Amino acid sequence: MHFKALLASAALLAGTATAIDVHLHYHRCTEDSSSWCTNLEPNTCCQSLVGAGYGSASFRAIPSNWELELRLHQGERKCENVLISGRSWGQTYVCLPAPGSFHGAGYGFFGKKARGEEHEVQSEACQRVDKLRLADGTIYTLEDLDDAQFTEINQFAAAGGNSTDLPEHFSKYRV
């Protein structure tokens, strides 16, 4: 009996998820390096404000019962106009390549605009990326970095650097 109650509670909690992970890739979704926002809320844009822009984004940990509009934003290193959008179609992972460079990615629930529940999104609130995977697969947390450190490690990653060449003061941020 307790097991059934536990399963029911777990199912209820699983149904209340409200965020997904959004990865920003310099080129293709298949490359090893990326920056990402964990648990990005709807109508929030994941961005780093560093570098020339990204080539694709991957949207991960999407509940299969969600129908999402996925968006890539352009603008002077901020989350402004939508460059391209796509749909999740019930998939839990979606790669969205850009026709050009973009600076942020976000999502909203598809179909709510038609019902008047969601306003058209031209500019979204921004969330700075909180994780970084270098080309060699090493992951760093970026949450506690100041702006100068954040810029330094992201420029290093954009240049294709790996963990053996990263300055020692970043070792404490390694996951």
Summary of the structure (lengths in Angstrom):
residues: 175
radius of gyration: 17.4
end to end distance: 39.4
largest distance: 57.1
contacts: 524
relative contact order: 0.19
helix: 18%
strand: 36%
